[in-house]
Amino acid sequence: MKTIKALKWRYACKKFDSNKKISNKKIKRLKKAFNLTATSFGLFPLKMIVIKNQKVKNSLLEHAYYQKQVTDSSHLLVICMDTKMNDNTIDTHFDYEIEVRKTDKETLAGFRQNLKDSFAKKTDNEKEQGSINQAYIALGNLMTVCALEKIDACPMEGFNPKKFDEVLDLKSLNLQSVLLLPVGYRAKNDFMSDLKKVRKPLKKVIIEI
Ligand SMILES: Cc1cc2nc3c(=O)[nH]c(=O)nc-3n(C[C@H](O)[C@H](O)[C@H](O)COP(=O)(O)O)c2cc1C
């Protein structure tokens, strides 16, 4: 019930109290939660930018259609995807797995090659869409963790990723922004916080067989 209570407590925060800041301890927890996100084959084609700097947040406001959550939040999390997914990415991942788990190199050799073959068949668009999907998993994971940590958040795809990439110079890091998650604490007068959740009845969304 604790989980459901937290999920009912959370909402897409429209108005943050800009005076309330999230502690470093809690931000560290969010970073760890992000890193613990499950991704397809564990390749983790993602990075997260944590923006605390108010000037940087201000410069991004216009590129998020002036949604004030960007500037009023305590921290703006930008979930980004790697733009260079290639054999090297796969090798780096497998080499690291071997190091961490002390797995025999030969045991993983077939799997490693299969993965390379399957990526080689994908178009750039398919690879990009695959990475975008992983970003959404990270977003969902972070939103749940925020709810459990009593941190308010607003998932956002309402922004101009190209402009964000320019301002944050993401190209030089081989990254593209995919999603935003401003986090902080709700303002007392955010009328959205008291609204009832709009969700279909369970029997309309669950099929039991
Ligand atoms: C992927 C995604 C993108 C969203 N983009 C925005 C956004 O740009 N701006 C905004 O105010 N809310 C945004 N929302 C919030 C949704 O409108 C909100 O989650 C939905 O109406 C359900 O309400 P609740 O989260 O308060 O339960 C987004 C939500 C998701 C999951």
The ligand as a Gaussian input file, in Angstrom:
#p B3LYP/6-31G(d) Opt

LIG

0 1
 C        6.113000      11.349000     -21.508000
 C        5.351000      12.446000     -20.850000
 C        5.476000      13.737000     -21.308000
 C        4.808000      14.784000     -20.680000
 N        5.024000      16.093000     -21.075000
 C        4.511000      17.091000     -20.325000
 C        4.881000      18.442000     -20.572000
 O        5.646000      18.772000     -21.493000
 N        4.371000      19.403000     -19.778000
 C        3.530000      19.112000     -18.729000
 O        3.114000      20.028000     -18.016000
 N        3.170000      17.836000     -18.478000
 C        3.644000      16.827000     -19.226000
 N        3.311000      15.530000     -18.933000
 C        2.423000      15.259000     -17.804000
 C        1.115000      14.542000     -18.177000
 O        0.225000      15.444000     -18.758000
 C        0.535000      13.909000     -16.911000
 O        1.475000      12.987000     -16.422000
 C       -0.778000      13.206000     -17.176000
 O       -1.777000      14.130000     -17.487000
 C       -1.241000      12.370000     -15.974000
 O       -1.358000      13.176000     -14.841000
 P       -0.529000      12.878000     -13.501000
 O        0.887000      12.612000     -13.906000
 O       -0.655000      14.156000     -12.716000
 O       -1.156000      11.711000     -12.813000
 C        3.946000      14.492000     -19.582000
 C        3.829000      13.171000     -19.140000
 C        4.522000      12.166000     -19.744000
 C        4.417000      10.763000     -19.172000

